[in-house]
Amino acid sequence: MGAIKFEEALKAKREKIPVSFMGDLYYVVDFKEYAKTVYVVRSSLGKRFEPIEIEPRYLSWRAK
């Protein structure tokens, strides 16, 4: 599984598809188009913590 591109991260946001980062599942909740970064929140923690900003290249599609 390779790195996700910015456009793919936007698709994950629109379709609520979880992405993987360091073995955990996250949901893309927002993005900064000018900086090509996205904000993700860990799926198991819900809204208990603020979203973190990350470059999509560090994300991958979840294993099936």
Secondary structure, DSSP 8 states (H G I E B T S, - for coil): --B--HHHHHHHHHHT--EEETTEEEEEEEEETTTTEEEEEETTTTTSS--EEE-GGG-EE---
